[in-house]
Amino acid sequence: MRKRQGATRHAELTINPSMNKRATTLWTLHLLLTLCCAAVFSACSNSDTSTQHVDIATITDKVWNLSQTHPDRFTLNIRTMTEPTEGIAVCHAETQDSYSRRQLGQVVFHALTHDGYVGGWLNTDKGLYYFDSSKLFPETALKEAIRFGKQNEQHSIFILSTQTNIPLDGKIAEVVERGALLVGTTGDYRPLSFREPDGTYWGFGIEIAKTIADALGVPLSLVPTSWSTLTADVLAEPQMFDFAIGGITITDTRRETMLMSEGYLANGKTILCRATESDRYHSLSDIDKPDVRVMVNPGGLNEKFANENLTRATVIVHPKNEEIPTLIAEGQADIMITEITEAPYYVQTDTRLAAPLLNEPFTHGEIGILMRKGQEDLLRMVNNTIQKMKSDGTLRHLHQKYELVYTY
């Protein structure tokens, strides 16, 4: 650090011979008092400076020792010597590119005079441990943190609770700047995503999306899509939404052209039939018969499953998924191909229906969130949010609320 330069001003005291003896005495006493005060002040200042140097050296030693056991990264409150578990850490530009033991002392000094946080991470490519003075924002202030990061010419910021690194030129910054998270959903898949006639949405997947929007600090805006146009809508230019949610099965085919999150709900193919005929169906072979009419919604994996596995049964494609259970109950078809996540809802709400193979699904998989490639920062955020929901019990609570099987 540079020492401040300044000129020293000298004051001259001139005593007029014509002044009387009393005045001369008063001036002399005033001068002596001024000099004594200056000496005391100087001594105190030197003492404080010495103490400050000792404190900085001690703190620097502690931070250095911590860095040796935290090669990935750390954020430390150097005033309390505790590691915060929540907040958004953003580096100050003044301490950028500090990686030596000597430079760490300068970082500590900056932190003590600013926000009190020091962060560090090991750059394995360069073999250097970088340190910085950081500002910690509440996790509800992502927009402010991003703005501060850009002002300080940072490449990214870091959310402590979910261990999420957010690049300031990525998708998350775009969503926050826009002020809304756009989520595509079909709205026809009870109890995961359903759109009421008045336009309101509810469901398990909708609540997952709301949790992610809350983590981003923006409102949730839902965009209609359909099973037959889902892939095209995800890949559309200009982009229609940031990701899609609601009964979307994780598959290798989808991962070839798009990104999918980790699973948040187990699923598998099963059937709905009329309760009066539930004893008729014990396996897939009982369904694949010429006199059985199977109804599916278009464009999704239910239609694909039916076409690949049912060669003798009559497959009927109906455009609206939410109408099929009622059509089955009324006798306009015999079987609905659906998921173990959807079937229980209809059995509970319509006594005319049954799901005899619910505990013996034809397939096993998971449901996740679908988005386009190039949004890896958003994918990390989504996965970390799902992980947090699993660890803090939020996901289990949602499974119980919607009476879904919890397997995590």
C-alpha angles and dihedrals in degrees: 000000000000120000115235113252122219142154120255114234118214121205120208122210114207118188115206110224089220091062113106123248094257093055091049091053092050092051091049092051091047091052093048091049092050092050092048092051091049091052093050092048091049092051092050092048092051091049092051092047091051091050091048091053091051091049093049091048092049093047091045090054091052093048091047092051091048091052091057091062095040106059094160100052144298140194117204134187097219093193092062099018091231131130112234116224097198135046140065114276117211124179126233114237093226092068098043117135096019110149111141129086089248093050090050088065089056090049090052091050090051092049092050091054094044130025102337099237129118123189132187144179137180116245099209093188092060097028090232131126109223122209132191143174107246141200117217119215126189111260088243089063100066093136092054091046092052091049092050090047092053091047089054092047094243124163094214147355129220133231108210102200095055097026089234122161110207118199111215092223095049139095096277092056088050092052093048092047090050090051099226140068110231112210126182118216136164096224092209103092114090126229095011102051126356133164117208121215090259090059098254120133130215137170149097094286092047090057091050089053091048091053090053091048090051090052088054091047094236135108121261118248116190121213121197118240134158137225093247093052099032098109093042091049093050090051097038123131118248091036114254099197142352096245142342127239141176124083096344111154118220109241136168089235092059091046090056092067104016143029123260128192125229114278123276098176134035117231144169139173118275139147143255118210138160112289090232090062100040092112090058096070121064102143144005090270090061088058098044096076131119094244094054119094113206120195125201139167117252128260101009136097092273091065091043092051092049094049093048098044108028111066099153104035121085110254115206120191114212119189099221117058095195092059097054098081091056091047089053091050091050092051100249088124134005106221136030117201105219143139132275086243093059104034099068092058093057093044090054095046100041118042090196090072134074137184103206095172097045093120093044105052119185092228137022125217147117137261120234146158121282126211141153124271118263092054097092092137091057090046090055090049092050093047092047090049091051090049090051091050089052094048098045096045097249093119093048089051091053091050089053092046092055094034094242127150112263113212104164 
